[in-house]
Amino acid sequence: MAHEQAPPTIEEAQALSIFTPVNAILLSLFVYLVYTRLRPAPPPKLSAPTPIVFKTFTPKTLRPYNGIENPHVYLAVEGKVFDVTAGKSFYGPGGPYSNFAGRDASRGLAKNSFDQDMLTDFDKPLDLLDDLLDEEKGSLRDWAAHFEGKYLLVGRLVNEGSEEAKEVGL
């Protein structure tokens, strides 16, 4: 007589029913989803900004930094040149202070005036600001402190043909 096998017990039948192909696929999917959620994200790739070197400017060499001819917007206050590109909506084309872009803004800021006649022509020497009143000098100091605290100092503004300009080949 052929040897008959005894039917599985209840415990054996339950153990066999857990390890079905469908359950194996579901378990694999669960493990994959947990892994994709918990794995560390790759570090973001940062692009290094273009380094800005401290330079000496004359009114003519500062002029292109007006946001139109050059994407950077620079302006000068008391002989210090600041990169105000971060405030391009104010100092760039169409902004309320756009006439100061690429220029020495000292007199206009001291007098709180945005008129063109407050700006020194490019072919004239820098404005020495000797005729400013004490109140205007205070206003200029406040503006200079504002720029020093908020924007990057990128250079100095000197007269065309001065010793400083000749030293750097301007």
C-alpha positions in Angstrom: 0.0 0.0 0.0 1.2 3.4 -0.8 2.3 5.5 1.9 -0.2 8.3 2.5 0.9 11.5 4.1 -1.1 12.9 7.0 -2.9 16.2 6.4 -1.1 19.3 7.7 -2.0 20.5 11.1 -3.7 23.9 11.5 -0.3 25.6 12.5 1.5 24.2 9.5 -1.4 25.3 7.2 -1.2 28.9 8.5 2.5 29.0 8.2 2.3 27.9 4.6 -0.4 30.4 3.7 1.8 33.4 4.9 4.6 32.6 2.4 2.7 33.0 -0.8 4.1 34.8 -3.9 1.6 37.6 -3.5 2.8 38.3 0.1 6.4 38.2 -1.0 5.7 40.8 -3.7 3.9 43.0 -1.2 6.7 42.7 1.3 9.3 43.6 -1.3 7.2 46.7 -2.3 6.8 47.7 1.3 10.6 47.5 1.9 11.3 49.5 -1.3 8.9 52.3 -0.3 10.3 52.5 3.2 13.9 52.7 1.8 13.0 55.4 -0.8 11.4 57.5 1.9 14.1 57.1 4.5 17.3 57.2 2.5 19.4 60.3 2.8 19.0 62.9 0.0 22.1 63.7 -2.1 23.7 67.0 -1.1 22.6 69.9 -3.2 25.0 71.1 -5.9 25.9 74.7 -5.2 27.4 76.9 -7.9 30.1 79.1 -6.6 29.5 82.8 -7.2 31.9 84.7 -9.4 34.5 86.2 -7.1 34.5 90.0 -7.0 38.0 91.6 -6.7 38.4 94.9 -4.9 39.1 97.4 -7.7 39.9 101.0 -8.3 37.3 102.8 -10.4 37.2 106.2 -12.1 33.8 107.7 -13.0 34.3 106.4 -16.6 35.1 102.9 -15.5 32.2 102.8 -13.0 29.7 103.9 -15.6 29.1 100.5 -17.3 27.9 99.0 -13.9 24.5 100.5 -14.3 22.5 97.3 -14.7 22.0 97.9 -18.5 25.5 97.5 -19.9 26.6 95.1 -17.2 24.4 92.8 -15.1 26.0 94.1 -11.9 24.9 97.4 -10.4 27.5 99.5 -8.6 27.3 102.9 -7.1 29.8 105.0 -5.1 29.3 106.9 -1.8 32.1 109.0 -0.4 34.7 107.3 -2.6 33.6 103.8 -1.8 32.1 101.6 -4.5 29.3 99.2 -3.5 27.8 96.3 -5.3 24.0 97.0 -5.0 23.0 94.3 -7.4 21.0 92.6 -4.6 18.9 95.8 -4.6 18.5 95.9 -8.3 14.8 96.7 -8.0 15.8 100.0 -6.3 19.1 100.8 -8.1 18.8 99.1 -11.4 16.9 100.1 -14.5 13.4 101.4 -13.7 14.1 101.6 -10.0 13.6 104.8 -7.9 17.3 105.2 -7.4 18.4 104.1 -10.9 20.0 107.4 -11.8 22.7 106.6 -9.2 23.6 103.3 -10.8 27.2 103.4 -12.2 27.7 106.8 -10.6 28.9 108.7 -7.6 25.7 109.1 -5.6 27.2 111.1 -2.7 25.7 114.6 -3.5 22.3 113.2 -4.4 22.1 111.1 -1.3 23.3 113.9 1.0 20.7 116.3 -0.4 18.0 113.6 -0.6 17.5 114.5 -4.3 17.3 112.2 -7.3 17.7 115.0 -9.9 20.2 114.6 -12.7 21.9 117.9 -11.8 23.0 116.3 -8.5 25.2 114.0 -10.4 28.8 114.9 -11.4 29.5 114.6 -15.1 31.8 111.7 -16.1 34.5 113.9 -17.6 34.7 116.2 -14.5 36.7 115.7 -11.3 34.9 114.0 -8.4 32.7 116.2 -6.3 34.5 117.1 -3.0 31.2 118.0 -1.3 32.8 121.0 0.4 29.6 123.0 0.2 27.4 120.6 2.1 25.6 121.8 5.2 26.0 119.9 8.5 22.6 118.3 8.1 23.5 117.1 4.6 26.8 115.7 5.8 24.9 113.8 8.5 22.5 112.4 5.9 25.4 111.3 3.8 27.0 109.6 6.8 23.8 107.8 7.4 23.5 106.7 3.8 27.2 105.5 3.8 26.5 103.5 7.0 23.5 102.0 5.3 25.5 100.8 2.3 28.4 99.6 4.4 26.0 97.5 6.5 23.9 96.1 3.6 26.1 95.8 0.5 29.5 94.4 -0.5 32.3 97.0 -0.8 33.9 96.2 -4.2 36.2 99.1 -4.8 37.1 102.8 -4.4 36.4 105.7 -6.7 39.2 108.0 -7.7 39.6 110.9 -10.1 40.6 110.2 -13.7 44.4 110.8 -14.0 45.0 110.7 -10.3 48.0 108.9 -8.8 45.7 106.1 -7.5 44.3 105.7 -11.0 47.8 105.7 -12.6 49.0 103.0 -10.1 46.4 100.6 -11.5 46.7 101.6 -15.1 43.5 103.7 -15.5 
